[in-house]
């Protein structure tokens, strides 16, 4: 599995940890182990540009996800593919009144991004319940392995 991480911001992040949690989430979701994912870390200005360009929403956000090959959970038998791109904004995430560390928040956002790339959403209440429960369980399981 190739997880490319590019930090275009001045934020200091645990890049190895983010790659680890992404790999764990991908494996937990049964995606082919040779599938690829890209993670980019950006500042608020760049995230604002992307948020307007792709979501038509003003201002920055904490995470954006861009699925590529429409890989589905538990699709490893279909062979490898390109999962997609995740864009994280630590600067914005840090301003959200976190009840845990920024490193934990970035791990959660990375899992969240992976799930979006695999087709999960939280627009409807039931979708939100399913996605956030899965996100929380993946985080708990990953932390047990650390």
C-alpha positions, 0 to 999 in steps of 0.5 A: 500500500502506498500512502503518499503524504505531502505537508504543504503547510508550516504545521508540525504533524506526526506524518508517520502516525497519519500514514499509520492510521490511514493504513490501519483504516484501509486495512480495517475496511478490507480494501486491497492492500496495494491500493493507493491514497494521498494525504496533503496537509495545507494551511487555512488559505489553501483549504479555503480555496479548495473548499470554494472550488470543490464544495462551493462553500466559503472559508476553510474546513478541517478535512476534504476527501476526493474519492477516485476509483469508487473502491468499496469497503471489503473490496480487496478481491477486486484488486488494488486501486486508487482510494483517493485524496485527503486534504487536512488543515491542522490550523483550522482543526486546532481552532475547533475547541478540541477535547483531545490533542491535535494529533488525535484530531488529525487521526480522527480526520484521517479516518473520516477522510478514508471513510468518505473516500470509500463512500461513507457519508453523514448527510442523513442521521442514520448515515452519520450514526453508522459512519461515526461509530465506524470511525470511532471503532477504527480509532480505538482499534488503531490505538490498541496497536500503538 
